[in-house]
């Protein structure tokens, strides 16, 4: 049976969506990957654009509330923002909690190009972190 991973963020609009896209891309069929938020909204168009530049399509993703997953077992629950880490409930089963804090690219003000640059930076940071984790899951600090 595949291991299950839930990636959490506040709005499930940018960081967790990009992380879900990366992890699905990097792990292929090895993992069952979902993402959710504490106060879900909608997938940010700049997150979609930044991921499309790397040939990963998240345009079909939807923003989901973590309540959709509370009764499901996960092997890993990964929070990608501090607010989600603080508010993350206990999940049933043996879920290992991991926290990696990435800045919120949606919080950047400026021109569309400046905002897109922020999404690219976070996208690339998420890629590096998840690539290292997929290569060696034991190399990360767990919380």
Secondary structure, DSSP 8 states (H G I E B T S, - for coil): --EEEEEEESSSSSHHHHHHHHHHHHHGGGEEEEEEESS-----HHHHHHHHTTT---TT----BGGGGTTS--SEEEE-SHHHHHH----SSS-EEEE-----GGG--S-HHHHHHHHHHHHHHHHHHHHHHHH-GGGS---
